[in-house]
Structures are given as C-alpha cells and as structure tokens.
Amino acid sequence: MSQPALPRDLPLVPNVPDGTSLKLIGLGGVGGIVARYLAMFLASLDRDIRLVLIDGDAFEPSNATRMFFSAAGNKAQVVRDELAPRFADSQLAIVAIPSYAEAGNLDTLLHDGDTVILAVDNHASRKLVADYCATRLHNVCLISGGNDGVGKDASGRTLRGTYGNCQIHLRRDGEDVSPSLTRYHPEIQSPADHLPSEQSCTELVASVPQLLFANLMAASAILNAFWLHACGALHYGELAFDIADALMRPVFPLPPAPLDT
C-alpha cells in the first residue's frame, strides 16, 4: 500500500487543550519510557492536562536490567512518585491507579474524549481495551505499541525480539477514522494469552523477555504517533518496525484530518 508524503512545510504545532486526559495503561519496559517523555512534553505545554498511569503490576529488583524505576513497588505508584516532584510547578497532574485494566473497571478508567495509550505485553489486554474503545466511546484516540519477545511465544513460534508495531485507532463522533486494533490482527482478535490478573504465577514467570532496544523503539513509535495526532498531522493507522532490518514504515494511510482539529 503506497503512502502519500506529507508536505515538507506542514506546520507541526501540537494542540492539546486544557482539560485533556491521557490514560497510559502499562508501566513496564515500554510504558515506563513513554511515561517519562510524555510527562516532559505535556508539562512543557503549560496547560491543565491530566496524565493517569494505570498498572496493577509491581517493579522487582530482577527488572532492573530492562526497566527504569527508583524503587520496588506498584509500577504506577512508583513512576508517579518519581515524576510528580519534577513537574510540581507545572499544570500537569499525574495520577496513579494501581490496578490492571479489567472488564469490571473500564467504565471508571476510560471516558469519551480520552487519549488512551496501551503499552502492555499481552494481546488479551489489547483486545479488552480495543473492544471497549470501539463499542463504548464515540471520540477517542487509542494508541497501542509493543514488540515481539525473544524466544517462543504462546503458540510455540520462535521470535527474535527485534520486530514491533504501533497501532492507532481513531474514532470521531462514533465513526472509525482508522482500523481498530483487531481488524487486521487475528492474534489480538483471538488472543492465545490471558489478562495479567488471570495469569498464574508460573505463566508470569515464564513470560517472553524483551529486548531493551526494541522497547525503546516501541516507546518512540508511540510518542511519535501521539505528537503527530496532537499536531493534526497523523497520516497512518499503523507503524511497523524491525531494529535488525533498520526498518520503520507506516501502514494504512489515513484520510486528511478535518481543518478544525
């Protein structure tokens, strides 16, 4: 599928109005990076913005080789406690919710008009949030990014850990502007894994490890997509990358954004 080039003189000025609420689900290897750079960007806008960090998992000492964190404990609370003092003089409010995203709490976590960023490592969570946004929210920007792990996945397929993607599902006034997360991804539509709250201790310990540098690429893809969306210049519904092949390319061109965005 060919991708139209953006005009080189396109003004890239972010429009993140007062009252904007961003929900970041997952504060692990990818989400922890997203949280730090996203907080810096949002604070620089000098506007009344709310960044909500959502994760029921905890940092442990064994995570130190692939994640940044200042203390052991719940991931959302640890990252909030680290970032809040740094941006105390800004208008950015940082909130921690120490819970997994589950069917029973999505009504309280996600609301119409939100920007939702998914930085989780399982397809079951992606499908849960994707289905909710696609059926319950009329206006939402859902950005989901991640990468393959190293070793065998749940289906037995051997992964090298260098490939990943970033998907963007936009809905305006109840209509899809870009494909849902499940439309072209059967692995998300019919996940072979389980929600983190449903996994056994054995499953959690046996999770497929990820490359630190692939995590960095996934986080960068998420942040870039959000920035382009804020500038009204997002022109793709998915981005694929492979750090081993020096590849990053957009997929699914989007129609031009309305002039009033």
C-alpha positions as CSV (number, residue, x, y, z in Angstrom):
1,M,0.0,0.0,0.0
2,S,1.5,3.3,-1.1
3,Q,2.0,6.0,1.5
4,P,1.4,9.7,0.5
5,A,4.2,12.0,1.6
6,L,3.4,14.9,3.9
7,P,4.2,18.4,2.6
8,R,7.6,19.5,3.9
9,D,6.2,22.9,5.0
10,L,3.4,21.3,7.1
11,P,3.2,23.2,10.4
12,L,3.7,20.8,13.3
13,V,2.1,22.7,16.2
14,P,0.6,20.5,18.9
15,N,-2.9,21.2,20.0
16,V,-3.5,19.7,23.4
17,P,-6.2,21.8,25.0
18,D,-6.9,22.4,28.7
19,G,-8.8,19.6,30.3
20,T,-7.2,16.9,28.1
21,S,-7.0,13.5,29.9
22,L,-4.4,10.9,28.8
23,K,-4.6,7.3,30.2
24,L,-1.4,5.3,30.0
25,I,-2.0,1.6,30.6
26,G,1.1,-0.4,31.3
27,L,4.3,1.0,33.0
28,G,6.8,-1.8,32.2
29,G,9.6,-1.8,29.7
30,V,7.8,0.3,27.1
31,G,5.3,2.2,29.3
32,G,7.9,3.4,31.7
33,I,9.8,5.1,28.9
34,V,6.6,6.6,27.4
35,A,5.5,8.0,30.8
36,R,8.7,9.9,31.4
37,Y,9.0,11.6,27.9
38,L,5.2,12.1,27.7
39,A,5.2,13.9,31.1
40,M,8.0,16.2,29.9
41,F,6.2,17.0,26.7
42,L,2.8,17.6,28.4
43,A,4.3,19.8,31.2
44,S,6.1,21.9,28.5
45,L,2.7,22.9,27.1
46,D,1.8,24.8,30.2
47,R,-1.8,23.7,30.2
48,D,-4.2,21.9,32.5
49,I,-3.6,18.3,31.5
50,R,-4.2,15.0,33.4
51,L,-1.9,12.0,32.9
52,V,-3.2,8.9,34.5
53,L,-0.9,5.9,35.0
54,I,-2.6,2.5,35.2
55,D,-0.9,-0.7,36.2
56,G,-1.5,-3.4,38.8
57,D,1.9,-5.0,38.5
58,A,5.0,-4.3,40.7
59,F,8.6,-3.5,40.0
60,E,11.0,-6.1,41.4
61,P,14.9,-6.0,41.6
62,S,15.1,-8.5,38.8
63,N,13.5,-6.0,36.4
64,A,16.5,-3.6,36.8
65,T,18.3,-4.7,33.6
66,R,15.4,-3.7,31.3
67,M,13.3,-1.1,33.1
68,F,13.9,2.3,34.8
69,F,12.5,2.6,38.3
70,S,13.6,4.2,41.5
71,A,12.1,1.7,44.0
72,A,10.3,-1.6,44.2
73,G,6.6,-1.5,44.4
74,N,3.5,-0.9,42.3
75,K,4.6,0.4,38.9
76,A,2.0,3.1,38.5
77,Q,2.7,4.5,42.0
78,V,6.5,4.3,41.7
79,V,6.5,6.1,38.4
80,R,4.0,8.7,39.7
81,D,6.1,9.3,42.8
82,E,9.2,9.7,40.7
83,L,7.6,12.2,38.2
84,A,5.3,14.3,40.4
85,P,8.0,16.3,42.2
86,R,9.8,17.0,38.9
87,F,6.7,18.6,37.5
88,A,5.2,20.1,40.7
89,D,5.4,23.6,39.3
90,S,3.6,22.8,36.1
91,Q,-0.1,22.4,35.3
92,L,0.3,18.7,34.6
93,A,-1.5,16.5,37.1
94,I,-0.1,12.9,37.4
95,V,-2.3,10.3,38.9
96,A,-1.6,6.7,39.7
97,I,-4.1,3.9,39.6
98,P,-2.5,0.7,41.0
99,S,-4.9,-1.7,39.2
100,Y,-4.9,-3.7,36.0
101,A,-7.3,-2.7,33.2
102,E,-10.2,-5.3,33.5
103,A,-13.7,-5.6,32.2
104,G,-15.1,-4.6,35.6
105,N,-13.3,-1.2,35.8
106,L,-13.0,0.1,32.2
107,D,-16.2,2.2,32.8
108,T,-14.3,4.1,35.5
109,L,-10.9,4.2,33.8
110,L,-11.7,5.3,30.2
111,H,-14.0,8.1,29.1
112,D,-15.2,9.7,25.9
113,G,-12.6,12.2,24.6
114,D,-9.7,10.4,26.3
115,T,-6.4,9.7,24.6
116,V,-5.6,6.1,25.6
117,I,-2.1,4.7,25.3
118,L,-1.6,0.9,25.6
119,A,1.9,-0.2,26.5
120,V,1.0,-3.8,27.6
121,D,2.7,-7.0,26.7
122,N,-0.3,-9.3,26.1
123,H,-2.9,-9.5,23.4
124,A,-5.7,-10.2,25.9
125,S,-5.4,-6.7,27.4
126,R,-5.1,-5.2,23.9
127,K,-8.4,-6.8,22.8
128,L,-10.2,-5.9,26.0
129,V,-9.3,-2.2,25.7
130,A,-9.7,-2.1,21.9
131,D,-13.2,-3.6,22.1
132,Y,-14.2,-1.1,24.8
133,C,-13.0,1.9,22.8
134,A,-14.6,0.6,19.6
135,T,-18.0,0.0,21.1
136,R,-18.4,2.3,24.1
137,L,-16.5,5.5,23.2
138,H,-17.6,7.9,20.4
139,N,-14.5,10.1,20.5
140,V,-11.1,8.5,21.4
141,C,-7.6,8.2,20.2
142,L,-6.2,4.7,21.2
143,I,-2.5,4.2,20.6
144,S,-1.1,0.7,21.2
145,G,2.6,-0.3,20.8
146,G,4.8,-3.2,21.6
147,N,7.3,-5.7,20.3
148,D,8.0,-9.4,20.0
149,G,9.9,-11.0,22.8
150,V,13.0,-13.3,22.5
151,G,12.3,-17.0,22.3
152,K,9.0,-18.8,21.9
153,D,5.6,-17.2,22.1
154,A,2.4,-18.7,23.4
155,S,1.8,-20.5,20.1
156,G,5.3,-22.0,20.0
157,R,6.6,-19.7,17.3
158,T,10.3,-18.6,17.8
159,L,10.8,-14.8,18.0
160,R,14.0,-12.9,17.6
161,G,12.7,-9.9,19.6
162,T,13.5,-7.2,17.1
163,Y,10.1,-6.6,15.5
164,G,7.3,-4.5,16.7
165,N,4.5,-2.1,15.8
166,C,2.4,0.8,16.8
167,Q,-1.4,0.9,16.0
168,I,-3.6,4.0,16.2
169,H,-7.4,3.6,16.4
170,L,-9.2,7.0,16.0
171,R,-12.9,7.4,16.5
172,R,-14.7,10.7,15.8
173,D,-18.4,11.1,16.5
174,G,-18.9,7.4,16.7
175,E,-17.2,6.7,13.3
176,D,-13.9,4.9,12.8
177,V,-11.2,7.1,11.1
178,S,-8.6,4.3,11.3
179,P,-8.9,0.5,11.6
180,S,-9.5,-1.0,15.1
181,L,-6.6,-2.9,16.7
182,T,-8.3,-6.2,16.0
183,R,-9.4,-5.7,12.3
184,Y,-6.1,-6.8,10.7
185,H,-4.6,-8.6,13.6
186,P,-6.1,-12.0,14.4
187,E,-3.6,-12.6,17.2
188,I,-5.4,-9.7,19.0
189,Q,-8.9,-10.6,17.9
190,S,-8.4,-14.2,19.3
191,P,-5.6,-13.9,21.9
192,A,-3.8,-17.0,22.9
193,D,-2.7,-15.4,26.2
194,H,-4.6,-14.2,29.3
195,L,-5.1,-10.9,31.1
196,P,-2.4,-10.3,33.7
197,S,-5.0,-10.7,36.5
198,E,-5.9,-14.1,35.2
199,Q,-2.4,-15.5,34.8
200,S,-0.9,-17.9,37.2
201,C,2.4,-17.3,38.9
202,T,4.0,-19.8,36.5
203,E,2.7,-18.0,33.5
204,L,4.0,-14.7,34.7
205,V,7.5,-16.0,35.5
206,A,7.6,-17.7,32.0
207,S,6.7,-14.6,30.1
208,V,8.8,-14.0,27.0
209,P,11.7,-11.5,27.7
210,Q,12.0,-8.4,25.5
211,L,15.0,-6.5,24.1
212,L,15.7,-3.2,25.8
213,F,16.4,-1.5,22.4
214,A,13.2,-2.8,20.8
215,N,11.3,-1.4,23.9
216,L,12.9,2.0,23.2
217,M,11.8,1.8,19.5
218,A,8.2,0.9,20.5
219,A,8.1,3.7,23.0
220,S,9.4,6.1,20.4
221,A,6.8,5.0,17.9
222,I,4.0,5.6,20.5
223,L,5.3,9.0,21.4
224,N,5.7,10.0,17.7
225,A,2.2,8.9,16.9
226,F,0.8,10.9,19.8
227,W,2.7,14.0,18.7
228,L,1.5,13.8,15.1
229,H,-2.0,13.3,16.4
230,A,-1.7,16.3,18.6
231,C,-0.5,18.3,15.6
232,G,-3.4,17.1,13.4
233,A,-0.9,15.5,11.1
234,L,-1.3,11.8,11.8
235,H,-1.3,10.1,8.4
236,Y,-1.1,6.4,9.2
237,G,-3.1,3.8,11.2
238,E,-0.2,1.6,12.0
239,L,3.6,1.7,12.0
240,A,5.8,-1.4,11.7
241,F,9.5,-1.5,12.8
242,D,12.3,-4.0,12.9
243,I,15.6,-2.8,14.6
244,A,17.6,-5.7,13.0
245,D,16.5,-4.7,9.5
246,A,16.7,-0.9,10.2
247,L,13.0,-0.8,9.2
248,M,10.3,1.7,10.2
249,R,7.4,2.2,7.8
250,P,3.8,3.4,8.1
251,V,0.8,1.2,7.2
252,F,-2.8,2.0,6.4
253,P,-2.8,5.7,5.2
254,L,-5.4,7.8,6.9
255,P,-7.7,10.5,5.3
256,P,-6.6,14.1,5.9
257,A,-7.6,15.4,9.3
258,P,-10.5,17.9,9.4
259,L,-9.5,21.5,9.2
260,D,-10.9,22.3,12.7
261,T,-8.6,19.8,14.6
